[in-house]
Amino acid sequence: MFVEVLVVGIGFLAGLAMLAAAIAGPRTAAEAAPIAGSTPAAGVGLAAAYALGILVDRAADKALARVRRRLRNATFQSNSAYAQARLAVAAMPSLVALADYARSRMRICRGWIFNTALMTIAGDLLLLRYNVEHRTLLLALTTLLGVAVAVGFYLSWRTITATSYRKLKQQTATVTGAAPPLPQQSNTVASPAAAD
């Protein structure tokens, strides 16, 4: 979980830095740049990014809890059925590793929904505060791209979450022996008509 929290936290910290630069203005931002680029600031930034990553991850989880419950209820009839499925699959290390990988991608997508929203707002404020050419066009492009990326992260999170629940149910059926038996393959070669 360390890596995904750090990935989310670095994105959020970058968004906060963009927001601070927009509020401070060009002159103050230029004066603060050498300090922000120093080695001690980088160390503090890395620690802050990790801490912020935890906060953003928890906030995103809370904000999307209702959607997550709906997706889970579409696959599992109750919370106890879901808990039993997780316990059944926990005994299989290879399945646990696959589930952990899916959860890692889900956390990153979930956190970056918030990061993208923050960066879009901060980017728009930077464009308004700083003297740039084609400001209106850049504002429109920044906003449209930000919304598109945020929606993309949301849809990715939703797809990964729903797929994880479906796979968990299938894997549980396989582990517990509740899955229907696979058809036996015969040694005879099927005719072209039968193969269709």
C-alpha positions in Angstrom: 0.0 0.0 0.0 3.0 2.3 0.4 3.5 2.9 -3.3 -0.1 3.8 -4.1 -0.4 6.1 -1.1 2.7 7.9 -2.2 1.5 8.1 -5.8 -1.7 9.7 -4.7 0.0 11.9 -2.1 2.5 13.3 -4.6 -0.3 14.2 -7.0 -2.2 15.9 -4.3 0.9 17.8 -3.1 1.6 18.9 -6.7 -2.0 20.2 -6.8 -1.5 22.1 -3.6 1.8 23.6 -4.9 0.0 24.8 -8.0 -2.7 26.3 -5.9 -0.2 28.0 -3.7 1.6 29.4 -6.7 -1.7 30.8 -8.1 -2.5 32.4 -4.8 1.0 33.8 -4.2 1.4 35.2 -7.7 4.3 35.3 -10.1 6.7 37.4 -8.1 6.3 35.6 -4.8 6.4 32.2 -6.5 9.7 33.1 -8.3 11.2 34.1 -4.9 10.1 30.9 -3.3 11.2 28.6 -6.1 14.9 28.2 -4.9 13.6 27.2 -1.4 11.0 24.8 -2.7 13.7 23.1 -4.9 16.2 22.5 -2.1 17.1 19.1 -0.7 15.5 19.7 2.7 12.3 20.8 1.1 12.3 17.6 -1.1 12.6 15.5 2.0 9.8 17.3 3.8 7.7 17.1 0.6 8.1 13.4 0.3 7.0 12.9 4.0 4.1 15.3 3.4 3.1 13.5 0.2 2.9 10.2 2.1 0.8 11.7 4.9 -1.4 13.5 2.4 -1.8 10.3 0.4 -3.3 8.6 3.4 -5.8 11.4 3.9 -6.8 11.6 0.3 -7.2 7.8 0.1 -9.5 7.8 3.1 -11.5 10.8 1.9 -11.9 9.3 -1.6 -13.0 5.9 0.0 -15.5 7.7 2.1 -16.8 9.8 -0.8 -17.3 6.7 -3.0 -18.6 4.4 -0.3 -22.2 4.5 -1.5 -21.2 3.6 -5.1 -18.8 0.8 -3.9 -21.6 -0.7 -1.7 -23.9 -0.7 -4.7 -21.4 -2.5 -6.9 -20.7 -5.0 -4.1 -24.4 -5.6 -3.6 -24.8 -6.3 -7.3 -22.5 -9.3 -6.8 -22.9 -10.4 -3.2 -26.3 -10.7 -1.5 -25.0 -9.6 2.0 -21.9 -8.3 3.8 -21.5 -11.7 5.4 -21.4 -13.4 2.0 -18.7 -11.0 0.9 -16.7 -11.5 4.1 -16.9 -15.3 3.6 -15.8 -15.0 0.0 -12.7 -13.0 1.1 -11.9 -15.6 3.8 -12.2 -18.5 1.3 -9.9 -16.8 -1.2 -7.4 -15.7 1.5 -6.1 -19.2 1.7 -4.8 -19.1 -1.9 -1.7 -16.9 -2.1 -1.8 -16.5 -5.9 -5.4 -15.2 -5.8 -4.5 -12.9 -2.9 -1.7 -11.4 -5.0 -4.1 -10.8 -7.9 -6.6 -9.2 -5.6 -3.9 -7.0 -4.0 -2.9 -5.8 -7.5 -6.5 -4.9 -8.4 -6.9 -3.0 -5.1 -3.7 -1.1 -5.7 -5.0 0.1 -9.1 -8.3 0.9 -7.6 -6.8 3.0 -4.8 -4.7 5.0 -7.3 -7.7 5.6 -9.6 -9.9 6.6 -6.6 -7.3 9.0 -5.3 -6.5 10.6 -8.6 -10.2 11.5 -9.1 -9.6 14.0 -6.3 -6.1 14.9 -7.5 -7.3 15.7 -11.0 -10.1 17.9 -9.7 -7.6 19.8 -7.5 -5.1 20.2 -10.4 -7.8 21.4 -12.8 -8.9 24.1 -10.4 -5.3 25.1 -9.6 -4.4 25.1 -13.3 -7.3 27.4 -14.1 -6.3 29.7 -11.3 -2.7 29.8 -12.5 -3.8 30.7 -16.0 -6.0 33.5 -14.5 -3.3 34.8 -12.2 -0.3 34.7 -14.6 0.2 36.6 -17.8 -0.2 34.1 -20.6 -1.2 34.3 -24.3 -4.5 32.7 -25.5 -5.8 32.5 -21.9 -9.4 31.7 -22.8 -8.4 28.8 -25.0 -6.0 27.5 -22.4 -8.6 27.8 -19.7 -11.1 25.8 -21.8 -8.6 23.2 -22.7 -7.4 22.8 -19.1 -10.9 22.5 -17.8 -12.1 20.1 -20.5 -9.0 17.9 -20.2 -9.3 17.9 -16.4 -12.9 16.9 -16.4 -12.2 14.2 -19.0 -9.3 12.7 -17.0 -11.3 12.8 -13.7 -14.2 11.0 -15.4 -11.7 8.5 -16.9 -10.3 7.8 -13.4 -13.8 7.4 -12.0 -14.9 5.0 -14.7 -11.6 3.1 -14.3 -12.1 2.8 -10.5 -15.7 1.7 -11.1 -14.8 -0.9 -13.6 -11.9 -2.3 -11.5 -14.1 -2.4 -8.4 -17.0 -4.2 -10.2 -14.6 -6.7 -11.9 -12.9 -7.4 -8.6 -16.2 -8.3 -6.9 -17.2 -10.6 -9.9 -13.8 -12.3 -9.9 -13.9 -12.8 -6.1 -17.3 -14.5 -6.4 -16.0 -16.8 -9.3 -12.8 -17.6 -7.4 -14.8 -18.4 -4.2 -17.0 -20.8 -6.2 -13.9 -22.5 -7.6 -12.1 -22.7 -4.2 -15.2 -24.0 -2.3 -16.1 -26.4 -5.1 -19.4 -24.7 -5.8 -18.5 -24.0 -9.4 -20.0 -26.2 -12.1 -17.6 -28.9 -13.4 -15.7 -28.1 -16.6 -16.7 -30.2 -19.5 -14.4 -33.2 -20.2 -12.4 -33.0 -23.5 -12.6 -36.0 -25.6 -9.7 -37.5 -27.5 -11.7 -37.5 -30.8 -11.3 -34.6 -33.2 -14.4 -32.6 -33.6 -15.9 -32.1 -37.0 -16.0 -28.5 -38.4 -19.8 -28.4 -37.8 -19.5 -29.6 -34.2 -16.7 -27.1 -33.5 -19.0 -24.2 -34.2 
